[in-house]
Amino acid sequence: MGSHIRATGWDNWKKPESEKTVRYEEYGSSGPGAKMAQRVTWSRQLTAQQARQYTLKRVLAAPEPWLPKLPH
């Protein structure tokens, strides 16, 4: 992450209620903007095991799944 990323990392867009219903998560961030100790208290860092669960298939799952065609 570049230095232009604020240390807090996340913004609730002036909707504090979002902090209870939205997942503010990240994994493996690095660079000048990756100041994990200064992130907002309602965000969290994923472990490698947790991050592996975010697959394209699971993220886009629905009653009628949408799977984009990826370039080869």
C-alpha positions in Angstrom: 0.0 0.0 0.0 1.2 3.4 -0.8 1.8 6.2 1.6 -1.4 7.9 0.4 -3.4 5.3 2.4 -4.5 6.7 5.7 -3.2 4.9 8.8 -6.7 4.2 9.9 -7.2 2.2 6.7 -11.0 2.2 6.7 -13.9 4.7 6.6 -17.4 4.0 7.6 -18.7 6.9 5.3 -20.2 8.7 8.3 -22.4 5.6 9.0 -21.2 4.2 12.3 -24.0 1.5 12.1 -22.0 0.0 9.2 -19.3 -1.0 11.6 -21.8 -3.7 12.9 -22.9 -5.1 9.6 -19.9 -4.7 7.2 -16.6 -6.7 7.3 -13.6 -4.4 7.3 -10.9 -7.0 6.9 -7.5 -7.2 5.2 -4.7 -9.7 4.8 -1.0 -9.4 4.1 -1.0 -5.7 3.4 2.5 -4.2 3.2 4.2 -1.0 2.2 4.1 2.5 3.7 0.3 2.6 4.0 0.1 -0.7 5.9 0.2 0.6 9.5 -1.8 -2.1 11.1 -1.3 -0.8 14.7 -3.1 2.4 13.7 -6.1 0.8 11.9 -9.6 1.5 13.2 -10.7 -0.6 16.1 -13.6 -2.2 14.1 -11.3 -3.7 11.4 -9.4 -6.9 11.6 -6.4 -8.7 10.1 -7.2 -12.1 8.6 -4.9 -15.1 9.2 -3.7 -17.0 6.2 -6.3 -19.7 6.9 -9.1 -17.2 7.1 -8.0 -15.4 3.9 -7.9 -18.8 2.0 -11.7 -19.0 2.5 -12.3 -16.0 0.2 -12.3 -17.8 -3.2 -13.9 -16.4 -6.4 -16.5 -19.2 -6.3 -17.5 -18.5 -2.7 -17.6 -14.7 -3.0 -19.8 -14.9 -6.2 -22.0 -17.7 -4.9 -25.7 -17.1 -5.3 -28.9 -19.0 -6.3 -27.7 -18.3 -9.8 -24.0 -18.1 -9.5 -22.2 -15.5 -11.6 -18.7 -16.7 -12.7 -16.9 -14.2 -15.0 -14.7 -15.5 -17.7 -11.1 -14.8 -16.7 -8.4 -14.1 -19.3 -5.9 -16.9 -19.7 
